[in-house]
């Protein structure tokens, strides 16, 4: 039998080697930063409803989609989703380029994407796929055009209905065209699920789990005025946080506990939050639709308890992946279609728990930032878009301005 000293003699150098290797990939053994992947943009997939949308059809279709990224990098990869397809989605070709005005691209910036070194890819029903990484100098806070050509669409179209950004489509294969011929437009995203960057300056991403208020309802189309956009601008302007990406996973009409316009937040959590690239922080702003749709025989006190229980589950699941979780208080909806005395009591009960329970790693008090000082159940006049539920551009800016950037250092 070998002695313990002999074992120690060969094991000790291995321990030294192990201790010299960084666990987070942020620095090499000599102390220099290494490149790593971080999400710079994302959208949460939904099932497109042809009865409610002017969907382009996608047969023999070139589709150009514009996304506004948060952080930049020297390499990018793009993620496509067939989450709600009942049959396979084949993307015959896909390109990226620097976007210019009205769906055009900057000449000379167009590059093809590959998938396992192939120019086309077939995505099974319910699945997603990443493109191969390519060299592409993507500037922070810039617009990226992702253009794809689809010959035959799947049964069941995966979309993001509340893009607040215009997409362009035309007949035939024109993925490299500077200007799409005879282009039509629609304000939705289709099949496009995320963009990652590789950068040595990126420190991680903050993911946002939310509903239409996070999705930017009533903000200016193509204005990038959602509150996560405002947060991205603030993060970039601060030298200590400019390496933090923002991935917006808001869905209009979304609820924590039950499906609505989109899969409920607890069911989509792994897909939309835990599977995102490089997430270190999570902001949760959900619950207003659970309260607002609790009508008639619905037990509002039980609803408030269920919302709090859902928050607890989200916190546990995020902490299991070493993600810090920040709770956003639910903003006022007095005078809106959701407004009732019992709904307001539930909102206050939930917000009180967010503020005082100590379960979240920090609190972002959106309610305090946006409420009417004369009637705290309502949005302030400056914040309100007019429907008394969703903020206007100015209100989203107030929300973004209220976030302490020290939370992301």
Buried (B, 14 or more C-beta within 10 A) or exposed (E): EEEEEEEEEEEEEEEEEEEEEEEEEBEEEEEEBEBBBBBBBBBBBBBBEEEEBEBBEBEBBBBBBBBBBBBBBBBBBBBBBBBBBEEBBBBBBBBBBBBBEEBBBEEEBBBBBBBEEEEBBBBEBBBBBBBEBBEBEBEBBBBBBBBBBBBEBBEBBBBBBBBBBBBBBBBEBBBBBBBBEEBEBBBBBBBBBBBBBBBBBBBBBBBBBBBBBBBBBBBEEBBBBBBBBBBBBBBBEEEEBBBBBBBBBBBBBBBBBBEBBBBBBBBBBEBBBBBBBBBBBBBBBBBBBBBBBBEEEEEBEEBBBBBBEBBEEBBEBBEEEEBBBBBBBBBBBBBBEBBBEBBBBBBBBBBEBBBEBEBBBBBBBBBBBBBBEEEBBBBBEEBBBEBBBBBBBBBBBBBBEBBEBEBBE
